[in-house]
């Protein structure tokens, strides 16, 4: 799992999310904020990776902290960010200008945005501290519908890579929820932790398997066919788990990052599941992604 670390420091910015481009090897996006997102502006960094390290290809400024980023699934230049002012921003990396479009409906911080990966769909889903989830078509200037049911802030919204129109959400109300865009009601509610859940992800190889990461420092796997008990639990982080991602190359491998400054790699099918602990960071580690092109590339 080990790979050489390449570091880029951007003074005055704290990274919140990272995502590799699904199109261009070595290109990735980072959503960042000033002052740990409490106040100040945000920056979207488009980075290119080569043998000499990381370089900034392009950067975009926003008037509030940026907390998540997702690439378009039908245009290699387009991506979406979300911010502390309750808005989403649509950017074009081929143009050194402001956002193409701004979607402003949430009334509090938007902490998560994801672009659907299933064929035939061009939809985005966003989750906010206002306890709502909104569905968007990027060609339409307003949301298509709003999902309600969570009883606290929403930290994570992730599309199923398998099931069209299906997504998961994780919240401070300690639940993982599964939704269907054909109905504004929730399909499944999983009381996944006795703590705030900050992240969730869908297994790339199993449409019924998800993982959650929480303030209780644990990762738990959930089989949607029977959610009474987790199918695995991974322990080792010493502070809240900020983000978790399944591997696109290995069915039982995942990665997590935490406020304990570390990134950990796991194989939940092993008796001793911890594969590696990486401690390159000197501050809270909030963003994490695994490259779709290379099994050895990961970014945090």
KOLDREN-568705 format. One record per residue: chain; x, y, z of N, C-alpha, C, O in turn. Coordinates in steps of 0.1 Angstrom, whole numbers, plus 2048, in hexadecimal, padded with zeros to 3 digits. Atoms other than C-alpha are relative to their C-alpha. Layout:
N
REC   cadena   n_px   n_py   n_pz   ca_px   ca_py   ca_pz   c_px   c_py   c_pz   o_px   o_py   o_pz
REC        A      X      Y      Z       X       Y       Z      X      Y      Z      X      Y      Z
...
END
This chain:
300
REC   cadena   n_px   n_py   n_pz   ca_px   ca_py   ca_pz   c_px   c_py   c_pz   o_px   o_py   o_pz
REC        A    808    7F4    800     800     800     800    808    80D    800    804    817    7FC
REC        A    7F8    7F5    7FE     81D     817     806    803    807    7F3    805    800    7E8
REC        A    7FC    7F8    80C     825     833     7ED    807    80D    806    804    811    811
REC        A    7F9    7F4    7FB     83C     851     7EF    7F6    80C    802    7ED    80E    7FA
REC        A    809    7F4    7FD     82B     870     7FE    804    80C    7F9    810    80F    7F8
REC        A    7FE    7F4    806     828     88F     7EA    7F8    80B    807    7EC    809    808
REC        A    807    7F6    7F8     81F     8AE     7FD    800    80E    7F9    80A    812    7F3
REC        A    802    7F2    804     812     8D0     7F3    7FA    808    80B    7EF    805    810
REC        A    805    7F8    7F5     80E     8EB     80D    7FA    80D    7FA    801    814    7F2
REC        A    807    7F3    804     7F5     908     807    7FE    808    80C    7F5    805    814
REC        A    801    7F8    7F4     7FA     922     822    7F2    806    802    7EC    80B    7F9
REC        A    80D    7FA    7FD     7DA     92D     833    7F4    7F8    7FC    7E9    7FD    7FE
REC        A    80B    808    804     7C5     911     826    801    7F2    807    80B    7EC    808
REC        A    801    80D    7FA     7B9     8F1     837    7F8    7F7    7F6    7EC    7FB    7F4
REC        A    807    808    809     7AF     8D5     820    7F5    7F8    806    7F6    7F2    811
REC        A    80C    807    7FB     78C     8C6     825    7FC    7F4    7F8    7F7    7EA    7FD
REC        A    804    80C    809     787     8AE     807    80A    800    7F4    810    80A    7F0
REC        A    7F7    802    80C     79C     89F     7EB    7F9    7F6    7F7    7F3    7EC    7FC
REC        A    805    80A    809     791     88D     7CC    808    7FF    7F3    80A    809    7ED
REC        A    7F9    802    80D     7A4     87E     7AF    7F7    802    7F4    7EB    7FE    7F5
REC        A    808    7FF    80C     798     886     78C    7FE    7F2    7FB    807    7EA    7FA
REC        A    802    80D    806     787     868     77C    805    7FF    7F2    804    7F4    7EB
REC        A    7FC    7FF    80E     795     873     75B    80F    800    7FE    815    7F9    7F6
REC        A    7F2    7FD    802     7B9     87F     75E    809    7FA    80B    807    7FE    816
REC        A    7F7    806    7F6     7D3     86A     770    809    80B    806    80F    813    7FF
REC        A    7F7    7F6    7F9     7E5     87F     78B    7F9    80D    802    7FF    815    809
REC        A    807    7F3    7FD     7CB     89B     78B    7F6    7FE    80C    7EF    7F4    80C
REC        A    809    800    7F5     7B8     8A2     7AB    7FC    80D    804    802    817    801
REC        A    806    7F4    7FB     7A3     8BC     7BC    800    800    80F    7FE    7F5    815
REC        A    800    7FE    7F2     7A5     8C9     7DF    7F7    80C    804    7F9    817    7FF
REC        A    809    7F6    7FB     78A     8DD     7F1    806    805    80E    809    7FC    816
REC        A    7F9    7FB    7F4     79A     8F4     80C    7F9    80C    806    7F1    812    7FF
REC        A    806    7F5    7F9     790     90E     825    80B    807    809    814    801    80D
REC        A    7F7    7F9    7F6     7A1     929     83A    7FB    7FD    80E    7EF    7FA    810
REC        A    803    800    7F2     7A2     927     860    7F7    7F4    804    7ED    7F6    80B
REC        A    807    80C    7FD     795     903     861    7F1    801    7FE    7E9    7FB    804
REC        A    80E    7FF    804     774     90D     851    7F8    809    809    7EC    80A    806
REC        A    807    7F8    7F6     76A     923     86E    7FC    80E    7FA    7F1    813    7FC
REC        A    802    7F3    806     76E     944     85B    809    801    7F4    812    7F9    7F2
REC        A    7F7    7FE    80B     77E     951     83B    7FB    7FA    7F3    7EF    7F6    7F2
REC        A    803    804    80E     77F     946     817    803    7F1    7FD    809    7EB    806
REC        A    7FD    80E    804     782     925     804    808    800    7F3    807    80A    7EB
REC        A    7F9    801    80D     798     919     7E8    7FE    7F2    7FB    7FF    7E8    802
REC        A    800    80C    808     794     8FE     7CE    80D    7FF    7F9    810    807    7F0
REC        A    7F3    803    806     7B6     8F0     7C4    7FF    7F5    7F6    7FA    7EA    7FA
REC        A    7FE    80B    80A     7BB     8DC     7A4    80E    7FD    7FF    816    806    7FB
REC        A    7F2    804    7FF     7DB     8C9     7A8    804    7F5    7F6    7FC    7ED    7F2
REC        A    7FB    80A    809     7F0     8B5     790    80C    7F9    807    815    800    80D
REC        A    7F6    808    7FA     807     899     79C    809    7FA    7F6    805    7F4    7EC
REC        A    7F6    807    809     827     88E     78B    80C    7FB    809    80B    7FC    815
REC        A    7F4    806    7F9     849     87F     794    806    80A    80A    80C    806    814
REC        A    7F9    7F6    7F8     855     8A0     7A3    7F7    805    80C    7FC    80C    814
REC        A    808    7FC    7F5     837     8A5     7BA    7F2    805    7FB    7EE    801    7F0
REC        A    80D    7FA    803     816     8B9     7BA    802    80E    7FC    80A    815    802
REC        A    800    7F2    804     811     8D9     7A8    7F1    805    7FE    7E8    7FD    7FB
REC        A    80D    7FA    802     7F3     8F1     7A7    7FD    803    7F1    804    80B    7EB
REC        A    804    7FD    80D     7E3     8F0     785    7F7    80C    7FF    7F9    815    7F6
REC        A    80A    7F5    800     7C7     908     78D    7FA    801    80E    7F9    7F7    815
REC        A    807    7FE    7F3     7B7     917     7AC    7F5    80A    7FE    7F5    813    7F6
REC        A    80C    7F7    800     795     928     7B2    7FD    804    80E    7FE    7FC    818
REC        A    804    7FB    7F3     78A     93D     7CF    7F1    801    802    7EA    805    7F8
REC        A    80E    7FE    7FC     769     93E     7E1    800    808    80D    809    807    815
REC        A    800    7F7    7F4     75D     956     7FC    7FC    7F9    80D    7FA    800    817
REC        A    802    807    7F4     757     93A     815    807    7F3    7FF    80B    7EF    7F4
REC        A    7F8    80C    800     768     91A     81F    7FA    7F5    7F7    7ED    7F4    7F7
REC        A    805    80B    808     765     8FC     807    803    7F3    807    80E    7F1    80C
REC        A    800    80C    7F7     75E     8DB     818    800    7F3    7F8    803    7E8    7FE
REC        A    800    80D    807     75A     8C1     7FC    801    803    7F1    7FE    80F    7ED
REC        A    7FE    7FE    80E     761     8BC     7D7    7FC    7F3    7F9    7FF    7E8    7FE
REC        A    803    80C    808     754     8A4     7BC    802    803    7F1    7FE    80E    7ED
REC        A    7FE    7FE    80F     75E     8A0     797    7F3    7FC    7F9    7EC    7F3    7FD
REC        A    80A    804    809     744     89F     77C    803    7F2    7FA    80E    7EF    7F8
REC        A    7FE    80D    806     73E     87D     76D    7FE    800    7F1    7FE    7F6    7EA
REC        A    802    800    80E     738     88A     74A    809    80C    7F9    807    80E    7ED
REC        A    7F7    7F5    805     752     8A7     746    80C    801    808    80C    803    814
REC        A    7F4    801    7F9     776     8A4     74F    805    80D    806    80E    80E    80F
REC        A    7FC    7F3    7FB     779     8CA     756    7F7    805    80B    7FB    80F    812
REC        A    80A    7FB    7F8     75B     8CE     76C    800    7F9    80E    801    7ED    80F
REC        A    801    806    7F3     758     8C9     792    7F7    80A    808    7F4    815    805
REC        A    809    7F8    7F7     742     8D5     7AF    805    800    80E    80B    7F6    812
REC        A    7FD    7FE    7F2     74A     8E2     7D1    7F4    804    809    7EA    808    803
REC        A    80B    7FB    7F7     735     8EA     7F0    807    807    80B    812    805    80E
REC        A    7F9    7F7    7F7     73B     904     80A    7F8    803    80C    7EC    7FF    80E
REC        A    806    7FC    7F3     733     913     82C    7F5    80A    7FF    7EE    80C    808
REC        A    80B    7F6    802     71B     92D     81D    7F4    7F9    7FB    7EA    800    7F8
REC        A    80C    807    804     702     912     814    7FF    7FE    7F1    7F4    7FA    7EC
REC        A    801    801    80E     70B     912     7EF    808    7F5    7FA    812    7F0    800
REC        A    7F8    808    808     718     8FB     7D4    805    808    7F4    7FE    811    7F0
REC        A    7FA    7F9    80B     730     907     7B9    804    7F6    7F5    80A    7EC    7F7
REC        A    7FC    808    80B     734     8F9     796    80C    807    7F9    80A    812    7F5
REC        A    7F4    7FA    805     757     8FF     788    805    7F9    7F3    801    7ED    7F1
REC        A    7FA    805    80D     769     8FA     766    80F    802    801    813    80E    801
REC        A    7F1    7FE    7FE     78E     8F3     76A    807    805    7F3    812    809    7F3
REC        A    7FA    7FB    80D     793     8FD     745    7FF    80F    7FF    804    815    7F6
REC        A    802    7F1    800     789     921     74E    805    805    80D    801    801    818
REC        A    7FB    7F9    7F4     79C     937     766    7F7    80B    804    7FA    817    803
REC        A    80A    7F6    7FC     77D     948     773    7F8    7FA    80C    7FC    7F0    812
REC        A    809    804    7F4     762     946     78E    7F8    7F4    7FC    7F9    7EE    7F1
REC        A    809    80C    803     748     92A     790    7F7    803    7F5    7F2    80E    7F2
REC        A    80A    800    80B     732     922     772    7F2    803    806    7EA    809    800
REC        A    80E    7FF    7FA     714     920     78A    802    7FE    80F    80A    7F7    814
REC        A    801    802    7F1     70C     923     7AF    7F2    7FC    803    7E8    802    7FF
REC        A    80D    805    7FC     6F0     910     7BF    7FF    803    80F    807    7FE    817
REC        A    800    7FB    7F3     6E5     920     7DF    7F1    7FD    806    7E8    805    803
REC        A    80D    803    7FA     6C8     90F     7F2    801    7FC    80E    7F9    7FE    817
REC        A    7FE    804    7F2     6D6     900     812    802    80C    808    807    816    804
REC        A    7FF    7F5    7F7     6D4     916     830    80B    800    80A    80D    80A    811
REC        A    7F4    801    7F8     6F3     90A     842    80B    7FA    7F8    80A    7F7    7EC
REC        A    7F4    805    806     715     8FC     83A    7FD    7F3    7F8    7F5    7EB    7FC
REC        A    801    80C    808     716     8E2     81E    80D    7F8    801    817    7FD    7FD
REC        A    7F3    807    7FD     72F     8C7     828    803    7F5    7F6    80D    7EF    7F7
REC        A    7FE    80C    809     72A     8AD     80C    7F9    803    7F3    7EE    808    7F3
REC        A    806    800    80D     724     8AC     7E7    806    7F4    7F8    812    7F1    7F9
REC        A    7FB    80B    807     726     88E     7D0    7F8    7FF    7F3    7ED    803    7F2
REC        A    806    801    80E     720     888     7AA    7FE    7F2    7FD    806    7E9    7FF
REC        A    804    80D    803     70E     869     7A0    809    7F9    7F6    80D    7FF    7EC
REC        A    7F7    807    809     724     84E     790    7F8    7F6    7F7    7FE    7F0    7EE
REC        A    807    80A    808     709     837     782    7FC    805    7F2    7F8    811    7F1
REC        A    801    7FC    80E     704     837     75D    7F2    805    7FD    7E8    800    802
REC        A    80D    7FA    804     6E8     84D     74E    7FC    80B    80A    7F2    812    807
REC        A    803    7F6    7F7     6E7     864     76C    80A    80C    800    816    80A    7FF
REC        A    7F8    7F4    7FE     6F4     888     770    7FA    807    80C    7F4    812    80A
REC        A    806    7FA    7F4     6EA     890     793    80A    802    80B    814    7FB    80C
REC        A    7F8    7FD    7F4     6FA     89F     7B2    7F7    7FF    80C    7EB    802    80C
REC        A    807    7FF    7F4     6F1     89B     7D6    808    807    80A    815    805    80B
REC        A    7F8    7F8    7F7     6FB     8B2     7F2    7F9    7FE    80E    7ED    7FD    80F
REC        A    805    802    7F3     6F8     8AF     818    805    80C    809    810    811    807
REC        A    7FD    7F3    7F9     6F7     8CD     830    7FE    7FF    80F    7F7    7F6    814
REC        A    802    7FF    7F2     6F8     8D7     854    7F1    804    803    7ED    804    80E
REC        A    80E    7FC    7FE     6D4     8E3     84F    7F7    7F3    801    7EB    7F4    801
REC        A    806    80D    7FE     6CB     8BD     852    7F8    7FC    7F3    7F0    7F3    7F4
REC        A    807    804    80D     6BF     8BB     82D    80B    7FB    7F6    816    7FF    7F7
REC        A    7F9    805    80B     6CC     8A9     80F    7F9    805    7F3    7ED    805    7F3
REC        A    806    7FB    80D     6C6     8B8     7EC    806    7F9    7F4    812    7F6    7F3
REC        A    7FC    807    80D     6C6     8A8     7CA    800    80B    7F5    7F7    813    7F4
REC        A    7FE    7F6    80A     6D3     8BC     7AD    803    7FA    7F2    809    7F0    7F1
REC        A    7FC    802    80E     6D5     8BA     787    809    80C    7FD    804    818    7FD
REC        A    7F8    7F4    802     6F3     8D0     77E    7FC    809    7F5    800    815    7F4
REC        A    805    7F7    80B     6E1     8DD     75F    7F4    808    805    7EF    811    7FD
REC        A    80C    7F9    7FB     6C4     8EA     775    805    809    80B    80D    805    814
REC        A    7FB    7F6    7F7     6C9     909     78A    7FA    7FE    80E    7FE    806    817
REC        A    806    802    7F3     6B5     8FC     7A8    800    7F1    803    801    7E9    7FA
REC        A    800    80E    7FC     6B3     8DB     7BC    7F3    7F9    7FA    7E9    800    7F8
REC        A    80C    808    805     69C     8BF     7AF    7F7    7FC    80C    7EB    7FC    80A
REC        A    808    803    7F4     691     8B5     7D2    809    801    80C    815    801    80B
REC        A    7F9    7FF    7F3     69A     8B6     7F7    7FC    7F4    808    7F0    7F0    809
REC        A    802    80B    7F7     69E     898     80E    801    804    80E    80B    80A    812
REC        A    800    7FC    7F1     695     89C     833    7FE    7F3    808    7F8    7E9    803
REC        A    801    80C    7F7     698     883     850    80B    800    80A    809    7FC    815
REC        A    7F5    7FF    7F6     6BA     888     860    7FC    80A    80B    7F6    814    808
REC        A    803    7F7    7F4     6B8     898     883    80B    808    804    80B    80D    80F
REC        A    7F4    7F8    7FC     6DA     8A8     883    807    803    7F3    802    800    7E8
REC        A    7F9    7FB    80C     6F4     8B6     86B    804    7F3    7F8    806    7E9    7FD
REC        A    7FD    80B    80A     6FC     8A1     84C    80F    803    7FC    812    80D    7F7
REC        A    7F2    7FE    803     721     89B     847    804    7F9    7F2    80E    7FD    7EC
REC        A    7FB    807    80C     722     883     829    7F4    7FB    7F8    7EA    7F6    7FD
REC        A    80A    805    80A     70D     87B     80A    807    7F9    7F5    810    800    7EE
REC        A    7F9    808    809     719     85F     7F3    7F7    7F8    7F7    7EF    7F1    7FC
REC        A    808    808    809     709     851     7D4    805    7F1    800    811    7EE    801
REC        A    7FC    80E    803     708     82B     7CF    806    7FF    7F2    801    805    7E9
REC        A    7FA    802    80D     720     821     7B3    7F9    7F5    7F8    7FC    7F3    7EC
REC        A    807    80C    806     708     804     7AB    7F2    803    7FC    7ED    7FF    7F2
REC        A    80E    7FF    801     6E4     80E     7AF    7FC    80E    7FC    7FE    818    803
REC        A    804    7F3    805     6D6     82B     79A    7F6    807    80A    7ED    800    80F
REC        A    809    7F8    7F8     6C6     846     7AF    800    7FD    80F    7F7    801    816
REC        A    7FF    804    7F2     6D1     838     7D0    80D    807    807    818    807    801
REC        A    7F4    7FA    7F9     6E8     84B     7E9    7FF    7FD    80F    7F4    7FA    815
REC        A    7FF    801    7F1     6F3     849     80E    803    80D    806    809    815    7FF
REC        A    7FD    7F4    7F8     6F6     864     828    804    7FC    80E    7FF    7F2    814
REC        A    7FC    802    7F2     707     866     84A    7FF    80D    807    801    818    802
REC        A    805    7F4    7F9     6FE     87E     865    805    800    80F    809    7F6    814
REC        A    7FD    7FF    7F2     705     88B     888    7F5    7FA    808    7F6    7F9    815
REC        A    80B    807    7F8     6E4     87A     892    803    7F1    802    7FB    7E9    807
REC        A    7FB    80E    7FD     6F9     859     893    7FA    7F6    7F6    7FC    7EA    7F9
REC        A    806    809    809     6E7     84A     875    807    800    7F2    80B    80B    7EE
REC        A    7FE    802    80F     6F0     83D     852    7F3    7FE    7FA    7EB    7F6    7FF
REC        A    80D    802    806     6D3     841     83B    802    7FE    7F1    80B    803    7EA
REC        A    800    803    80E     6CC     834     818    7F3    805    7FA    7E8    804    7FF
REC        A    80B    7F8    806     6B6     848     800    7FF    7FC    7F1    809    7F6    7EB
REC        A    802    802    80F     6A7     844     7DD    7FA    80C    7FB    7F0    812    800
REC        A    805    7F3    806     6A1     862     7C7    7F2    7FF    7FB    7EB    809    7F9
REC        A    80E    802    805     680     853     7BB    7F6    803    80C    7EA    805    809
REC        A    808    7FD    7F5     673     859     7DE    808    809    80A    813    807    80C
REC        A    7F9    7F7    7F7     67B     876     7F6    801    7FA    80E    807    800    817
REC        A    7FF    806    7F3     677     85E     813    80D    7F7    801    812    7F2    7F7
REC        A    7F4    808    7FD     694     84A     823    7FC    7F1    7FE    7F1    7ED    802
REC        A    802    80E    802     697     825     819    805    7F8    80C    7FD    7EF    811
REC        A    7FB    808    7F5     6AD     818     835    807    80A    80A    80D    814    806
REC        A    7FA    7F8    7F6     6B8     828     856    808    7F6    809    803    7ED    80E
REC        A    7F7    809    7F9     6D6     818     867    806    808    80C    80D    812    80A
REC        A    7FA    7F9    7F5     6DF     823     88B    80E    7FB    802    811    7F2    80A
REC        A    7F3    807    803     703     81D     882    80A    802    80C    813    7FA    80E
REC        A    7F7    7FD    7F5     716     82D     8A0    7F9    807    80B    7EE    80C    809
REC        A    805    7F8    7F5     710     83C     8C2    808    80D    801    80D    811    80B
REC        A    7F8    7F4    801     722     85B     8B6    7FD    806    7F2    7F7    7FF    7E9
REC        A    802    7FA    80D     721     874     899    808    7F8    7F5    813    7F4    7F7
REC        A    7F9    806    80C     729     864     877    804    80A    7F7    7FC    812    7F1
REC        A    7FA    7F5    808     740     87A     863    802    7FC    7F1    804    804    7E8
REC        A    7FD    804    80D     744     864     844    7FA    7F2    7FD    7F8    7EA    806
REC        A    804    80D    804     737     847     830    804    7FE    7F1    807    807    7EA
REC        A    7FD    803    80E     73F     835     80F    7FA    7F3    7FC    7F7    7EB    805
REC        A    806    80C    805     732     81A     7F9    80B    7F8    7FA    813    7FD    7F2
REC        A    7F6    80A    806     746     7FB     7F0    7FE    800    7F1    7F3    800    7EC
REC        A    801    800    80E     74F     7FB     7CB    7FD    7F2    7FA    7FA    7F1    7EE
REC        A    801    80E    805     74B     7D5     7C9    7F3    7F9    805    7F0    7EE    802
REC        A    80B    807    7F9     72C     7CE     7DE    7F5    80B    802    7F7    814    80A
REC        A    80A    7F6    7FF     70C     7E2     7DA    7F9    801    80E    7F2    80B    810
REC        A    807    800    7F3     700     7D9     7FD    809    804    80C    805    805    817
REC        A    7F6    7FD    7F6     720     7E3     810    804    80E    801    808    814    7F7
REC        A    7FB    7F2    7FE     727     805     81F    809    800    80D    808    7F7    815
REC        A    7F7    7FE    7F4     740     812     839    7FD    80E    806    7FA    817    7FE
REC        A    802    7F4    7F9     73B     82D     853    80C    803    809    812    7FA    80E
REC        A    7F6    7FC    7F7     755     841     866    7FB    80B    809    7F4    814    805
REC        A    807    7F8    7F6     74C     853     886    809    807    80A    815    804    80B
REC        A    7F9    7F9    7F5     756     869     8A3    805    7F6    80B    80E    7FA    812
REC        A    7FC    80A    7F7     759     84A     8B8    80D    7F8    7FC    811    7EF    803
REC        A    7F3    805    805     77A     842     8A4    7FE    7F2    7F9    809    7EC    7F6
REC        A    801    80E    806     76B     822     895    7FB    802    7F1    7F4    80B    7EE
REC        A    805    802    80E     764     817     871    7F7    7F4    801    7FB    7EA    807
REC        A    809    80B    800     746     800     86C    7FB    7FD    7F2    7F7    806    7EB
REC        A    805    804    80D     73B     7EC     84E    7F1    7FB    802    7EE    7F5    80C
REC        A    80E    803    7FF     716     7E8     847    7FB    7F9    7F3    7FD    7FE    7E8
REC        A    806    807    80B     704     7CE     831    7F1    804    800    7EA    801    80A
REC        A    80E    7FA    800     6E3     7DE     826    7F5    7F5    801    7EA    7F8    803
REC        A    80A    80B    7FF     6D2     7BB     826    7FD    7FD    80E    7F3    7F6    811
REC        A    802    803    7F1     6D6     7B9     84C    808    80A    808    814    808    809
REC        A    7F9    7F5    7F9     6DF     7D9     85F    800    7FF    80F    803    809    815
REC        A    801    801    7F1     6DA     7CC     882    80E    801    807    80F    806    812
REC        A    7F3    800    7FB     6FF     7C8     887    80A    803    7F5    808    7FF    7E9
REC        A    7F6    7FE    80B     71E     7D4     874    807    7F3    7FC    808    7EA    805
REC        A    7F9    80C    805     730     7BA     85F    80F    801    803    815    7F7    803
REC        A    7F3    7FF    7FB     751     7C8     86A    801    80E    808    7FA    817    806
REC        A    7FD    7F4    7F9     75F     7E2     882    810    802    800    817    7F8    804
REC        A    7F2    7FD    800     782     7F2     87F    803    80A    80A    7FE    815    80A
REC        A    7FC    7F7    7F6     793     802     89C    80F    803    800    817    7FA    7FC
REC        A    7F2    7FC    800     7B4     815     89F    802    80F    800    80C    813    806
REC        A    7FF    7F1    7FF     7AE     83A     899    7FE    804    80E    7F6    7FE    816
REC        A    801    7FA    7F2     7B1     84F     8B9    7F8    80C    801    7F5    811    80C
REC        A    80A    7F5    800     79B     86C     8AE    7F6    7FD    7F5    7F7    7F3    7EE
REC        A    80B    802    809     77C     870     899    805    7FE    7F1    80F    803    7ED
REC        A    7FD    804    80E     77D     861     876    7F9    80A    7F7    7ED    80B    7F7
REC        A    806    7F5    809     778     87D     85C    7FB    7FB    7F3    7F1    800    7EE
REC        A    804    804    80D     776     86A     83C    804    7F1    7FD    80F    7ED    802
REC        A    7FD    80E    803     775     846     82F    7FD    7FD    7F2    7F3    802    7EC
REC        A    802    803    80E     779     838     80C    803    7F1    7FD    80E    7ED    802
REC        A    7FD    80E    805     777     815     7FD    80A    801    7F5    80A    80A    7ED
REC        A    7F7    802    80C     792     80A     7E5    7F8    7FD    7F3    7EF    7F5    7F4
REC        A    805    804    80D     789     80A     7C0    806    7F3    7FA    801    7EF    7F0
REC        A    7F8    80C    806     7A1     7EC     7BB    7FE    7F4    808    800    7E9    803
REC        A    801    80C    7F7     79B     7D5     7D9    7F3    800    808    7F0    80A    80E
REC        A    80E    800    7FB     779     7CA     7E5    800    801    810    7F6    806    815
REC        A    800    800    7F2     783     7C8     80A    80A    80A    806    80C    80A    812
REC        A    7F6    7F6    7FB     79C     7E5     80D    7F9    80E    800    7F1    812    7F7
REC        A    805    7F2    7FF     793     808     819    80A    809    807    814    804    80D
REC        A    7F7    7F7    7F9     7A4     827     826    7F8    80A    808    7EC    80D    805
REC        A    807    7F6    7F8     79B     840     841    80A    80B    805    816    808    806
REC        A    7F7    7F5    7FA     7A9     861     84E    7F9    806    80C    7EC    805    80D
REC        A    805    7FC    7F3     7A4     871     870    806    80D    805    810    812    800
REC        A    7FB    7F5    7F8     7A8     88E     887    80D    7FD    808    813    805    80E
REC        A    7F4    804    7FA     7C5     87A     895    80C    802    7F7    817    7FD    7FA
REC        A    7F6    7FD    80A     7DA     886     877    804    7F5    7F7    80E    7F6    7F0
REC        A    7FC    80C    808     7DC     863     868    7F7    7FC    7F5    7EB    800    7F5
REC        A    807    808    80A     7D1     850     84A    803    7F2    802    80E    7EE    803
REC        A    7FE    80F    7FE     7CB     82B     84E    7FA    7F8    7F5    7EF    7FC    7F0
REC        A    805    809    80B     7C6     80F     835    7FD    7F3    807    805    7EE    80F
REC        A    806    80C    7FA     7B2     7F0     83E    7FC    7F6    7F6    7F8    7F9    7EA
REC        A    806    80B    808     7A9     7CE     830    7F6    7F9    80A    7FB    7F1    812
REC        A    809    805    7F6     789     7C5     843    7FE    7F1    800    7F8    7EB    808
REC        A    802    80E    800     78B     7A1     838    80C    7F9    807    80B    7EC    809
REC        A    7F5    806    7F9     7AC     79B     84A    7FE    7FF    80F    7F7    808    815
REC        A    801    800    7F1     7AE     790     86F    806    80C    806    801    811    810
REC        A    7FA    7F3    7FC     7C6     7AD     874    7FE    80A    7F5    806    80B    7EC
REC        A    804    7F8    80C     7B5     7C7     85E    808    80C    7FD    808    811    7F1
REC        A    7F8    7F4    802     7CD     7E5     862    80C    7FD    7F7    814    7F5    7FB
REC        A    7F5    802    80A     7E4     7E5     843    80B    80A    802    817    806    802
REC        A    7F6    7F6    800     7F6     806     848    7FA    80D    807    7EF    810    806
REC        A    803    7F3    7FB     7F6     826     85C    809    80B    7FB    816    809    7FC
REC        A    7F8    7F5    806     802     846     84B    7FF    80C    808    7F3    811    80B
REC        A    801    7F4    7F7     80B     864     861    808    80B    7FA    810    811    801
REC        A    7F9    7F5    806     818     87E     849    7FA    80E    804    802    818    804
REC        A    807    7F3    7FD     7FF     899     854    804    805    80E    806    7FD    817
REC        A    7FD    7FA    7F3     805     8B1     870    7F3    808    805    7F4    80F    80F
REC        A    80C    7FA    7FC     7E1     8BD     873    7F4    7F6    7FD    7F7    7EB    7F7
REC        A    80C    808    802     7BD     8AF     871    800    7FB    7F1    803    803    7E8
REC        A    801    806    80E     7BA     898     852    7F1    7FE    7FD    7EB    7F6    802
REC        A    80E    800    802     798     89F     843    7FC    7FA    7F2    7F1    7F5    7F1
REC        A    803    804    80D     79A     895     81E    808    7F4    7FC    813    7F2    801
REC        A    7FA    80C    804     7A2     874     80E    7FA    7FB    7F3    7EE    7FB    7F1
REC        A    805    807    80C     7A0     863     7EC    80A    7F6    7FB    816    7F7    7FD
REC        A    7F8    80A    806     7AD     845     7D9    7FF    801    7F1    7F4    802    7EC
REC        A    800    7FE    80E     7B7     848     7B5    7F9    7F4    7F9    7FA    7E9    7FC
REC        A    807    80A    808     7A1     836     79B    80A    7FA    7F6    807    7EF    7F0
REC        A    7F6    805    80A     7C0     832     784    80B    7F8    805    810    7EF    7FE
REC        A    7F4    807    7FB     7DB     825     79B    7FD    7FB    80E    7F9    803    817
REC        A    802    806    7F3     7D8     80D     7B9    809    806    80B    805    805    817
REC        A    7F7    7FB    7F5     7F5     81F     7CB    7FE    80E    803    804    813    80C
REC        A    802    7F1    7FE     7E9     843     7C8    7F4    802    80A    7E9    7FD    808
REC        A    80A    7FB    7F7     7D6     852     7E5    803    80E    804    80F    812    804
REC        A    7FD    7F2    7FD     7D2     876     7F0    7F8    803    80C    7EC    7FF    80E
REC        A    807    7FB    7F4     7C9     886     811    805    80E    804    800    813    80E
END
